[in-house]
Every structure is written in structure tokens, then in C-alpha cells.
């Protein structure tokens, strides 16, 4: 068996008491005695001969069902791929609470037999299902038998695609269930509810998935869903950052499910309005006709701010006209939602200077620029606080050089003469259940429920406003250049993800009033990303991004790992010595961190697995870091 103690990678032999002989199989969760204490773990082999002269201790407890054998093997691979303890991945693949009985399938007595017993209640496999524009794309993708990418516009109702995949999978000779991944818990619950209302046997529950229900829907951790057999996998919005675990090990659910599909020999369909290069490179990409794809994007108005009067701040004449068009028609707000303004800087004032001497307001402890927090100053780096006073001359009056969203809320309210609500903070709560991930928008299945959203005709906020608000009369990017020109190689993907969320909130072009559009304020109005979104065709952006990454040797055309923490320097030296002559390079990053780059993941992961890590918690290894 393998214990759930992260520091113990060794396997241990235990005897199975007679009373549990039928229950204990590969993947079963058990409890054992180890060095004077009880620990949990998983059975990895049930046909073991102990060494001669050794009498194994008996198991102390049977904790119920665990992941099936293929998922156990997948966890072994993931521990190598993301340089993490295998117990972490087995924990994600296991239920949050012990499961000792599996539920039956609704509409059929007892437990389901072959998973291909029908996803629709009372409908034979092969009967007409969802009439969908995706029919031809789905048939081609499933016939391919590998991972295929579908580029679909953001306002598409993706339940039609799910139904097309489910119905097409039932006509195949291979039995098994369909696993559907979405970016958020809320989206998973809504999509599952819609499927059930249409007569499909769908679930988000771990135990039901282990029992073999034909459709399983979930978010990030559902990549490990314990379906005993798989016929097809479908991932919606593969670009969404919620599929990536933020804490180490920084695994990607998209990569987990594509590897799982490859091992099972089943088709996997990956969808996105803007498939990232790490997803699309090396895979077939299918798209709807150009006119159909264009119609599925919102109308976009680009506002050139290069010659703007500095006294106007972030508010252009075009913004005021759009706001007045929305606010002057109360029916628009009631029917389509509020005017949403997006500005991704929290707080009241993010950069200040003394109005008397011009000295920049800096932290007296670490030297970083301080931000206004209420009536005082707070350092975002070290957290130290001090009064709102200039450290150089002692004067009390400060001028704002870079405003935060709280200050802008006051300015928008004064400019428009309307009540303005603020939405900022974490985009959504995260968990590690089968239904995990941050809430995200997604056609008629995406978006969050709007809890805690001010009931005002105008909202302004950070990225949280794009996650929490379901519908909007119009969306304004007050300064899209903060993301578009960010000094990160993931800037293009991050900006497109924001524009996709906004487009879903507003709806497709030519639907609704003329004010239903995205207004994007920028100093680079001819940027290829903005031009492509306005045109509703991202093919050229995808080609340019792939060419850039290939020439710069960025993922997926190389492999990266970031080392940080007090022990990073010593571990980097050990890796450098062990990896000499393998093509692995090392670069220093700010704050005593290191970037390790290799020609491919095989070389990088083998090196990380070969060099023992120092003990303690002073080292963090982040595979495939995006914020570089």
C-alpha cells in the first residue's frame, strides 16, 4: 500500500483481514499502523508475496472506495510530470468523505451494468438527440480518436456540443461514460441540472461516477473522476486558468485529461474561443464557418487614447456616450444587466507622491511603493502600515499617480451622476472536491450567480467583476493595456480570456440595442489581439503566438520549472551539476528564485526526479510557470 504521508514514497506490505477480503482491491482506501500511529493510504497491489520471514501486520481499517486502477497509474505519472508527491494526486482523485456504498442509476434497478446502458432515460442509443451545428465537427473529432481542438465563439451555448458528444458516443461500439470538464463548480452544477432536465443521466457526485454513471460533469479535480470506463472526454474553455492548480504541485487538469484519454485510447475534445498554443500545438484545430464564428463574438469598439487630454483621466468621450446610452434607458439595465467597468487594480490609490516635495510614497521597511488603504498607507510587499504622511518632508497632502478601483468608483459616480457599485477581491472560492475551480463565465452555462453584487446600474471592479456578474448591458475596459502589454509571455492568453468573459456577459453582435458592446480603451488600437477580437476571427493571432513561442523556445516548445524559497539556491546548484550536458539551462529570477529550462518535459521531469529534494518546507517547485 501507499500511505497518504507526502514525505513517504516507499510502499509497505500489509495483510488483509478475512472480513475485508471482498472489499479490499486496488485503489481501496485503508488505514494502517505505521511507526506507532495510524495513517491512511491506498492499496496499489492486491497480489503481493512478502519477503521470506516477514509477517505483515494486518490492516487496521477499511475506509471505502478509492480511485480505479487506471487513475492510480495516472497519479504515478502526474507525480513525475509535476514534481510532486503522489499522495497529493491520489488525494485529489479520492472522495472527500469515505464512500462504502455506490448508488444505483436512476431509472434502472440496482447498480448499472455496462456503462453503455444509455445516457438518456427511456431512449435507446442511436436515437435522435440534440440537433446541433456541431454535428459534423463532433463526428470528425470522435472519429479522430485522439485529442482534438474545437475553436468556438464565446457566446455559443455549449450544452448543444455536450449533447452532440454524448449522443455520438452512444452510437460507438466502445462502452463507457463521457467525462465533461468545465472551469467552475457553479458551471458544473448548472450544466448537470440542464442535462438532467433534458432526460440525461448526469452527475457531479464522486460516488455516482465510481458506480459508472454515463455522464460525469465537474471542474478541475474531475479530471481524476473515477469512471471505471471512459468512452470520450470533453473539456470546455481549455484556456481558463481555473484548470491549473495554483499551489504546488501546479498540475493542469487539461493535460491530465488528455493524458488519461491517450492511455485509454479514447477521443478527447478540447474547446475554446482562443485555444492557447500549449493546447493547440500539434493537434488538429477545427472551427465553425467564418461568418458563424464572427457572429458569436460581441461587437467591439476600440478607443484610441494616445492623443487624449490627460485631464480626462481614464474616461473618454466614447465611454461617457456609451454610459449615457445605457443609463438613459432603464429598461436596458433591467433587461440586460448593468454597465460594467473593468479596471484591474485594487484599493484606492496604488501609487502616490507628496504634493509638496514630489517624493514618491515608499515603504520605510522594504522600499516598495505603498498604496492608500483607508486613511493610511500600506505596503503590498511586506504588509507594514504607516500614517498618510510624507516620510521626506512630513506634509500630509498626497497626490495620486496611479488610482485604484475604489478611487475610480467615486470618479465614475461623480461623472455620470449615478450610483456605482464596486466588485473586487477574490474572483471565487476554491475547493478541492470533485467539483473544484474558480467560477467562470461560459455561454448560458457559465458565469456565477451574482451573490454579493451591488444592485446598481453601474458596476466597477477588478477581474472579480467579470467572474461574478452574469449579464451586462455593456462592458468597458478602462485600460486594457495593463494586461495586453504586461511583461509576461502569457499576456496574450490572459487578455483574450478577459475579453471572452466580457463577450459572454454582453452577448453576440447584432443582438440587442446598439449599446450592447465591448468598449476597449487603449493606446495600441491596432494591436493584433484587439483587431482579431473586433473582427471575430482569432486564427491569425493563434498563428503569430505559436510562431513567437517557437522562435523564443517558450512552452510548449520547451519545458520550464520555477524554483523559489530559501532552499532554492542549493537545489538549483544540485540540478545544475546533475544536468550538465543535457541541454538544461538555469536563469536567476528576482527574490532569489531560479528558472530551469529544458528541451522537453521528459528531460526536465527526469532531472527533477533524479535529484533528491532538501528536507523541510523551504523549496517550491512550480512546473510550467505562467507569470514569467
Secondary structure, DSSP 8 states (H G I E B T S, - for coil): -EES-TT---B---B--GGGTTT--TT-EEEEEETTEEEEEE---S-----TT----B-SEEEE----HHHHHHHHHHHHHTT--HHHHHHHTS-SS---S----TTSSSS-SSTTS-SBTT--TTS-----TTHHHHHHHHHH-SEEEEE--TT--THHHHHHHHHHHHTSSS--EEEEE-S-HHHHHHHHHHHHHTTB-EE--HHHHHHT-SEEEESGGGGG---SSEEEEEES-TT-GGGB-SSSS--BHHHHHHHHHHHHT-EEEEEETT--HHHHTTS-EEE--HHHHHHTS--EEEEE-TT--GGGTT--HHHHHHHHHHHT-HHHHHHH--EEEE----SSEEEEEETTT--B-B-TTT--BEEEETTEEEETTT--EEESS-TTT----EEEEEE-HHHHHHHHHHHHTS-EEEE-S-SS----SSS-S-----TTT-S---TT----SEEEESHHHHHH----SEEEETTTHHHHT-SSTTHHHHHHHHHHHHHHHH-STTSS-TT-SEEEEES-TT-HHHHHHHHT--HHHHHHHHHHHHHHT-TTSSEEEEEESTTHHHHHHHHHHHTTTTT-EEEEETTTEEEEEESSHHHHHHHHHHS---SSS--EEEET-S--
